[in-house]
């Protein structure tokens, strides 16, 4: 499928790189593709960023038939732009689609769409360590109807946001409330799909925790409220007596791409890893006997986030990480690969080629040269 490109005549001004935050600014272009029963998925295109103009009866707005992804493009020191584990993200996007009764799309078209979009918005990829261009592929139902049923028409869009730290307080250890009342996901539900409902389900607990002075919650299993599942929007890891432990995927937990990366690297380094249920009894016990060495979350947005305190049953469990922690080693290794400072032996990196042929992209090389030497990215 040919992807057409229409460039904006009104490029925006790049924000101050020190004030990027997370998801506050958006690049000049977006990818769009539509689905209807007659034409299937059709008309993949890169166009200027624009509003969508939804009908108030739009099915997504009422019943949440929608999915998304989150992945990053990084600017390397040589000026090139590279995606991290894009194939895994596109595959997970497909699995989420199937779970939400959304018709399958060609993964290669989405992959190509991502590359074209990032190429067109290449000068929106910030260069400073710790920053990236965050991509948000999203897919929504577009039927206008109030009956509860899967839509017959859909729209896929991808927007890009130059980002810095996910948490406003940067890389500081987080204080986490162990959530004993609310649940994020139940067996047989949507917990392993990247869909809006899971994030909607998380809001009230997170807000209540923040009001009490915590950064996020630790989600426990919905059945017994005893086993750790996720931390905020991230997968959770514990280092107990030298073993890296994380809850198993079983339908209620998102199959995180950073989670997979952490498990792969730790195994390669000869660190014992276990994917198994972890009860709060075990965590409390390990804390009491001094074998709870580290707790951290993993996710695309924050990469690795240190947990400094778990507040459980009215008692703080403070986790004092020692120098040379596994968390730090993982953070350095993952970001080192992402920024091209460590050789990618896993085929996790996909370069974004500079288009040289027609289709609206004839200026890409010139634009890259300008963005590297000129005003636009000079301050990133
Ligand atoms: C991530 O950690 O990448 C997430 O899923 C968070 C995102 C929803 C902002």
Boltz pocket constraint, residues with backbone or C-beta under 6 A from the ligand:
constraints:
  - pocket:
      binder: B
      contacts: [[A, 70], [A, 233], [A, 234], [A, 298], [A, 299], [A, 300], [A, 301], [A, 302]]
      max_distance: 6.0
